[in-house]
Amino acid sequence: MNLTNETELWTTAVDDKKLPAMNFYLDRRLGLLEGPERIRDLLTTEKSVGIIVYADEYEALRPHLAPIPHRTIRAKRGADLLVYLSTVGP
C-alpha cells in the first residue's frame, strides 16, 4: 500500500473505536462516506483514492465494482473485518 500525502482517504466504517484508531495510525483524518453509493464514483476518479470498508460490505458491492479497475488489500490471517480499496492510478 503506497499512501502519499496526495492520497484521499475515505471510510464507511463509522465506529467509535475503529475510526479514531484509523485516523491515528494513518496520521490523518479519513473522510466519512455515509453509505456505499459514492464508492463507485471515488474509484473512477483520476485522483489517488483509498477507501476502507467492512468486509461484508465489500462482498455485497463486489459485483458492482468488478468492472472498475481497483486494488484491494485484505488481512491474510486473523479476522477479515476490513478491506482497503484503492484506485489503480496511472
Secondary structure as GFF3:
##gff-version 3
##sequence-region A 1 90
A	DSSP	beta_strand	8	11	.	.	.	ID=ss1
A	DSSP	alpha_helix	18	26	.	.	.	ID=ss2
A	DSSP	beta_strand	31	32	.	.	.	ID=ss3
A	DSSP	alpha_helix	37	43	.	.	.	ID=ss4
A	DSSP	beta_strand	49	54	.	.	.	ID=ss5
A	DSSP	alpha_helix	55	65	.	.	.	ID=ss6
A	DSSP	beta_strand	70	73	.	.	.	ID=ss7
A	DSSP	beta_strand	82	87	.	.	.	ID=ss8
###
